[in-house]
Amino acid sequence: MKLSLLIAAAAATTTSAFAPQPRAAVSTTPLAASLADEVDGLGNNIAVRDLLTQVESSGLLTQVARSGLLSKAQKAGLSLSKLEPLLALAAENKEILVLVEAVTPELLPLLPKVVELAPAALPLAAQLITIPPSALVGASAACAAGAVGAVVLIPDDTILEVAAQTAAVGALGAAGAASFIGSVVLGKVLN
């Protein structure tokens, strides 16, 4: 008797896997109603408006001017007119604009934190702007060599050693990629 009950229970649970599932409720609210929470009466995005208000109240632009970041960028050969080719490149490649537009809703909540942390990062940014692109290429190569060295020198006998290899390769790989991309961008902008 118990065996037949067990077989019946097993059959019932496996058949339920093939039964149609109820559909999730589809929202019937119009798009304008769903956007009402995101825009004010004038059609301005509330999150962007709040971000700009935070930038203004924190005096971020004044702090950028006081940090000397703009004058150091100009001395390094970086100006807004040299950024125009990058904007033209983005305008020619519509895929870039689609990616930016797709990522914006996820990035928008992070921007207030960026504005909050920006004043502390201004002195570092003012120093980093003076690094030549060739030094960034060298840093990229050093990071790649360090990642290879981590794989070769750290044994992979235990889980902790494999985790250390993975962490080292991940960190050095990300730093190397960022250095290389930064050198390419700075090289194009400064030339």
Disulfide bonds with the S-S distance in Angstrom:
none
